[in-house]
């Protein structure tokens, strides 16, 4: 497993060196306690004999010290990590375990139950249970899979995408891409970091945002404060107590902090807040900056690009911020951007809207086309105007309406369904499903939503189900989405 690529620096060597040299220095803060490097080394050594059977280890990822330690153990020993989405039902986790058929799957003890353990047994996977901060593990199922799983030795991570085309896909991230991600991490939003200040992590561990927090700390040093989920008051208290110099929020998080009326003095250590995941409303940005006096710097990126590819620097913000409201910044280091016509692929000029394409050195030499409608102005600032595929952006999670509607249609009482995105105060957009029932059927919106929860990821479940006598259709029989939006906007919000 030592077939190394020619990266700018080697992640495995960097993490191995820190594990060998550091001892009682604080590393991770979780549940009111600091965990040191000695604990991390003990965990890595403890799991090494179990993990040695696998080229790839599955991880039902949660923001837990033991799960960050699992990543450290895998990277140290040049082993790939395949992430499994934790915010789904036990049946969904079980399906992923069966589909992946990995020699080892690690999950929090609360994620192992009769359903998931049966899946591990059927897949031949060793079921490894972790507790919140204990360096010990428990083997719940011995596993029968091959000693070494087949896989590409150049793949470091299989990250969860946002799920634009249905359930999250696993996007392969190569070792050299991950190394460059670490190298670029310190200047993603700010020119330099205060090395003594910890970072506050409330991002999901299984996606690229989680790695942007985790890998630099493991490879370069520093400290990380872990929040298992974002809650504005808890986040603000962590900022108050640990005094980081920079923070990161989603647009939803920005709104939640404002709505929670977090005290200004609690955030006074922050020099900047980076915002990504979805479009940041200009008025929301201005309101936050006015209340807290902290520059809010939007950014643009994706799992497929290995993270952020366009962002604001502090210097650019000071010069251009007021004049370029609504922009996600300029192309980052090693990134080229262009906008092309949807039909012809012809490169468009400044201010013209089309599909965004990017060439990212850490990914490769090819131009990658996105489904985002964008424009570049004469100064190179990127503006995102929406999605060409009609996806709904629910607080940073991308949802394809047809994928949700297809599941709703499977309900035995549903004749047809259509899903559209409606404005949401906290999340920007949320999916709303309009349903036409089968003749003679009678079912409540609450019952349909409950049925959906067992068959979708949490963020895909419609925020509302509206039952109509008939869906509006055009002459060809297709659902008329414009008419449907008008109908739904006139319906009372008290339907589930």
N, C-alpha and C positions, 0 to 999 in steps of 0.2 A: 504493500500500500504506500510505498514511498516514491512512486513515479511522479515526480514533481514537475510542474509547468514553470515556465520562465516568467513569473510574476514580478512586479516591482519589489515587493518583499514577500516573504513566505509567511502566511498566516499560521501554519502549523508550528513553524520554528518560533515565531514570536510568542504564541500562547504557551508553548512548552517552556520557553525561557522564563516567562513570568511565573508559571506554576512552580518551576524549580527554585527560583530566587526569592520570591515573595513569601512572607509568612503571616505575621499578625496584622498586616496592613488591611484596613477596612476596604471592602469591595462592594458588597450588595446590602442595601437596607430594605428590610421587608418585615412587616408586622411589628414595627417599633423596635427592631433589633438590627444591629450591623453584623454581617457575616464576612469573615476574612478570607484571604487567599489560602490559608492553611486548610480551612474547611473545603474550599473548592478542590484543592489538590487531593484531599482524602476521598472526596466523592469520585473524582476521575480515576483514581487508583482502585477504588472499590468496584466500579462498574467495568473496568478494563477486561477482566476475564470473561464477563458475560457478553460484552460488545465485540470481543475478538472474533466471534463467529460470523460477524456480518460486515459486508462492505457498506451497507446502508442500514441505518437505524430509523424506524418510524417514531415520530414524537407527536402525541396529542398535545399541542402546544398551549400552555398557559403561562402567564407572567408569574413564574415561580423561580426561586433560587435553584431548585433541583433541575428545572428545565433549562435554565441558562447553563448550569453545570453540565448537563447532557450535551449541549452544543459544544462547550469547551472540550469535553472528553473526545467528541467526534472529530473536532478540528485538530486537536493535538495529535491524534493518531491517524489523520488523513482519511477520515471516514465520512461518507455522505450522510446528510440528515434529510429525511422526507417528512414534511410537516402534514399533520392531519388536523382539520378544522375542529376546534373544541366546542364552538358555539353551535352545536347541532344536537339532534337527539341521539340517544344510544344506538338506535338503529342505523342512523347515518354514520356514526363512528364505526360501527360494526361493518357496514358496507365497504368503507374505505379500507379497513383492515383486511377484509377478504380480497379486495381488488389488488392491493399492493403486494400481499403475500411476502412480507419481509421476515427475515429470521428473528428480528427483535423489534418489539414495539414498546415504547415507554409512555406511561400515562399517569396522571395523578390518581391516587388511590380511589378518589371519588368517581373517576371515569370508568373504573373497572367494575362491571356488574355481570349478571348472568348472560346478558345479551352480548356484551363486548368480549367477555371471556370465551364464550362459545365461538365467536368469530375468530379469535386468536387461535383456538384449538383447531378449527377447521383450516385455517391458513398455515398452520404449522409454526406459528410465531411464538417466541418466548414473550410472555406478558410480564413486563417489569412495572411494578407499582412504586411510586414515589410519594413521600409526604411533603408538607409545605417547606420545611427547612432542614429536615433530618438528612444527614449524609448517607444513611443506609437505604437500601432498596429491598423490596420483597419480590421474589419470583412466584407469580401466581399460576403460571402455566409453563411447562418445561420446553415446549416447542419441538417440532420435528422437521423444520425447514432445512435446506442444504446449509452446510457450514458457512459458505461464502455466497452471498446473493450476487447474481450477475448485475453489472452496471458499468457505466462509463466512469473510469477512474479520474477524469477531469471534472466531474460534477461534484461540487461541494454541497449544494443545497437544492432541494426541490421546494421552492417557495409557493405559498398559496397566492393566487391572483385574486382580484376583487370579484371575479365571477360574472363578467359582462355577458357571457354566452351561456349562462346556467350556473351549475355548481362551480366553486373555485377550481381552476386548473392548477397543476403543479408546474411551475416554470423553472426549468433548469438554470442554475447559476453556477458558472465555472469558478474554479479556484482563483484564476487570475482576475476575473471580474470581481469576486469578493474582496481580493486584496486591494484592487483599485478603489472599491467602495470605501474601504477603511482609509486609504490614503486621502480620498476626497472629503471624508466626513467632517473634518475640522473646519472646512471652509464652505460647507453647504449653505449656511445662512450668514455666518459671521466670519470676519477675517481670521480671528484666532479665538481660542477658548482660554478661560482661566483654568489652568490645570488642577487647581485645588478645589474647584467647585464641582459638586456632583451634578449629574443629569437626572431629571425626573422622567421616568418611563411609564407611560400609560398606554402605549401602542401595543397591538397584538403581536405576540412573539413570532408567529408563524408567517408574517409577511415581511416585505422589504423594510418597512419602517422600523419593525422590531430589530432587524439585523443592524440597521444604521445606529441604533443605540448600543446593542450588545457587543458586536465585534470590535469596535474601536476600544472599548473599555477592557476587553479581554486581551487584546493584542498590544495596545499602547499604554495601558494603565488608566487610572481614574477611578471614580466611584459612581454607582448607579443606585438610584432610589426607585424601587419597584412598586407600582400600583396595579393591582390585578384587574382593575377596570377604571375608566375615567369617570370621576364624579367631581364636579367643580369645586366643592368645598374641600374635599380631601386633597385635590391637586393644589389648591391655593395654600392650604396648610403646609403641604410639603415644600412648596416654594418659600413660604415664610420661614420654615424651620431650617432648610438646607441651603437656601440662598444661591441657587444656580444663576449664572449670568445670561443664559439663553434658555428658552423654552420652545415647545412645539405644540400646536393645537390643530385640530380640524376646524373648518368653519363652524360646524356644530358646536365644538368645544368653546369657540369664541363667544357664540351666542349664549351658551349655558353659563359661562363665567359672568357675563353681563347680567343675565337674568337672576343669578344667585346673589348679585350685589356684593361680590367679593370686595373686601376692603382694599383700597389703593395701596396702603402701606405694606400689606402682605406681599405685594409683587414688586417692591421697590428694587430688589436685587437684579431683576431682569433688564438686560440691555436691549433685547430684541426677542420677538416671538415669530418663529417660522410657521407658516400655515400651508398645509397641503391636503390632498385627498379629494377635494372638489373645489368648485369655483367659490371664491370669497366675495360676497356682496360688498360693493364699494361703500355703501352707507354703513354697513356693519363694521367694516374696517375703520372708517372715520369715527364712529361712535366709540369703539374700543380704545383707539388711540387718544381720543379726547378725554375719556374717563381716566385712563391709567398712565398716559404719557409714555407709552412703550411703542416703538416702531413695530408694526405688523408687516411682515414680509411674505407675500404669497410665493409659492413655488409650484412647479409642475414636474411630475415624474410618474413612473409606473413600474410595477414588478418586472415587466418584460425588458425595461431599460436598466434594471439593476438600481433603481432609485431615482433621485432628482436629476433632471437634465436641464432645467431652466429655473433660475432663482434670482432674487435680489441680493446684492451685497449692501452693506451699510453705506458705503460711499455712494453707490448708485442711488440708494434711497434718498440720501441727503440732497443729491443733485436733481433727481428726476421724480421723486416720489409723488409730489402733488400733481405734476403734469401728466403722469402715466398711471393714474388710478385705474384699476381694473386689469392691469398687466400682471403676469406671473413672473416677470423679469426677463433676463437675457439668457442665452445659451450658456451652460456651464463649461468648465474646462473639459476639453476633449469631446465637445458636442457641436454638431452643425445642425441647423434647423432650416426648413424651407416649407412653403405652403404650395400645394399643387391643386389643379382643377380636378374635381371628382371624376369627371368623364374622361378627359384627354390625358391627364397626368402632367399637363404643361405647368411649369413653375410660374407662380403668380407674383405680381409685384407688391410693393408696400401698400398695406391697407386692404388688399383684396382677400376675401374669405374663401377658403378651400380646406382640403384635408391637410393636417399636419404630418410631415415626415421628419424623421430624425436619423442622424448618423452618429453613433455613440462609440467612441474608441474602445471602451471597456467591454462592449458587446461584440463588435466586429466592424468590418469596413463597408457594410451594405446599408443603404437607406431603408428604414423601417417605416411603413405607413401606419398611421393610427386611424381611429374612427372619430377623432376629435376635429370639429370645425374650428379653424383658427385663422389669425392674420398676424403678420409681422409688420411693424411700422418702420419708418425710414431710419430709426435709430436702433433697430434690432430688438425692440421689446415685443414679447410674445403675448397675444391676447387669445384666450379660449372662449368660443362663442356657443358651445354646446356639442352635442354628439350627433354624428351623421346616422348612426344606427338606431337612434331613438331610445337609447338606454336611459334608465332613471338613475340618478345619482343620489342615493340615500345616505347622506352624511359621509360620503367617501366610498361607499359600497355601490358598485355598479350592478344594475338589475335589468335584464332584458325582458320587456313586458311579455313577449310571446312565450318565453320560458315559464313565467309564472302562470299565465293564462292556460297553458297546456296542462299544468298540474291541477288547476281549479276545475278544468273541464272533466277531469277524471272522477270527480265526486259523483256518486251514483244518482244524485238528484239534479245535477246540472246538465242542461242541454247545451249551453254555450256560455263563453265568458270572454271578456276583453279587459285589458289592464292598461291604465294610463298613469302618468306621473302627475301628482297634484302638489301645489305649493305646501310646504310644511314649515312652521315657524322655527323649529329646532333643527331639522335635518336638511332643509333646503327643498327636498322633494321626497315624496313617499308614494309607493304604489297603491292605487285604489282599483279594486276589481268590480266590474259590473257583471251581474250574473243573470242569465235567463234560465229559469227552471224547466225541467221536463213537465209535461202535462200531468196533472194529478199529484205532483210532488209538493211537499210543504216542508221547508227546512229554514232554520233561522240563520242570519248572517253570523251569529256567534258560533253556531255549530260548524259552519263552513270554515271559519277562521281556525277553529280548533283542529279540524281535519287537516288543514294546510300546515299547521305547525308540526305535525308528525311527518310531513313529506317534503319540507323545504328547510333551507337554512333560515335562521332567525330573521335576518335582515330582508329576506325575500318575501316573507309573509305579508300580504296586503294590510295596510293600516286600516282600511275600511273595506267592507263588502256591501255593495248596494244591489239589492234584488229588484230587477225591472220586469215589467210584463213582457217586454220584448226589447232586444238591443236595436238601436237605430242602424239602418243599413242603407248603402247606396244602391244604384241600379244593378250593379253586378253581384249584389248579395253580400258584399264585404261590410264589416262594421264601419260606420262613418265616425271616425274618431273625433272630428271637430264637433259634430252634433252630440256625441257622447260626453265630451268635456262640458258642454253647455248644460246637459241634463244633470251631470254629477255636481256641478257648481251650484245648481238650484236645489239640490237635495239637502235635507237637514243633516247635520253632522252627528246625529245621535244614533245612526245605524252603526253596528259594530264594525 
